[in-house]
């Protein structure tokens, strides 16, 4: 992977990839590949700027070797199988929603609120019963 070290301090390195943006899939791959290393405490990916911050304990040399050997295609060779299948609870709690999904959820909630405020009660009940029967996704 081609990257540039933007900032470095004790036990933390921040890099920027030579890409315009990072996709959600690439973000997951980066987090799992580097999060699987025992000396890595935290991996933060900045999708809009194609940046990554890695907080680690131990040797800087190992982190840089891993960065130099990293490719999105060979990530399965780098991460142990247990890291591929296991999602830590801290990651789930700290994970942010995709902005597009967040916008879609806001619009859906707004539409439901307006429908409940404007429609008469029998129509509301029918509308919500129809929603439950069809079980439409968000």
N, C-alpha and C positions, 0 to 999 in steps of 0.2 A: 504494500500500500504506500502510495506517495503522500507524505504529510510534511508539515513544518511545525517545529516547536515554537509556540507563541509565547508561552510563559512557563517558568519552572521555578519551584521552590522546594523546600525540604519535604519529601514524601508526597509531592503533587506535581503533575505535569499536565499542561494543557496544550493540545495540538489542534491544527487545522488541516483538513484534507484538501487536496487540490480538486475539489468537486464543487459545483455551485450549491447543491443541497444534498441532504441525506434523506432517503425515504424511510418510512416507518419500519419496513422490513430490515433495512440496513442498520437502523438504530437498534432493533432487537438483537441482531447478530453481533453487533459491537458489544452491547451490554452483556450478553451471555458469554461471548468468547473471552472477554477480559475479566468479567465477574467470576469466572470459573477458576481463575488463578488464586492460589492461597494467599499470596501477599497483597492482593488488591482489596482495598476496603470499600471503595465506591467508584462507580463509573457513571458519569453524567454526559449525555450526548446533546448537543445543540444542533437541531436539524436545520434551522434556517441558515446558520453560518457554516455548516459542515465542520463543526468543532467537537472536541471530545476532551473531557477532563477526567484524569485517572488519579485517584488517591491511593497510595500504596504504602506498605511497610516492607522494608528490605532493600534489595539491590535495584538501583535504577537501570543497570545494564540488562537485567532480565526483561524488564518492561519494554525497553527499546528493541531488544531482540525479537520479542513477540510482535511489536508493532511492525518491524521490518519484514517479518515472515507472514504477516496477516494479509489474507485475501478473502473477500466475501465468499468465494466459491469453496475454499478449503477450510472453512471454519469448523466443520465436523472433525477434522483431523486435529485441530488445536484444543477443542473443548472436550473434557471427559464425558462419557455417556450420561452420567448422573446429572451433570449440569444442563444437558440438553432437555431432559424431561422434567426436572425439578424447578419450580418457581418459588423463590423465597417469599415469605409473607411480607417482608419489608419492601420488596420490589412492587408487590401488588398495591400496597398502601400508598407508596410514593409515586405510582404511575399516573401520569397526567392524561386526560382525555384529548383525543385528536380535536383540533379546533372545528373541523367540518362537522364532526359528530356532535360536538357541544352546541353548535349553531342549530343543527337539525332538532336536537332535543328541546332547545329553548323555543323554537317555532312550534313544535308539537304541543308543548305545555301551554303556550300562549293560545293556540287554537282551541285546545280543550277548555281553557278558562273562559274564553269568549263564548264558546258554544254553551257552556253551563250557565253563563250569565244572561244570555240572550234568549235561548230556547225555553219554551214552557216545560214544566215538569214531565208530562207524559211523553213528549218528544225526546227529552233528555234520557229518560229511562229506555225508550226504544233504541236510541242511538247507542247508548252504552251496552245494551244487550246485544245489539248487532256487532259491536266491536268485540265483545267477549266470544261470540259465536265464531266470528271469522279469525280472531286472534292475529291481527295484523302486527307485524314487527315495527319497531320504532324507526 
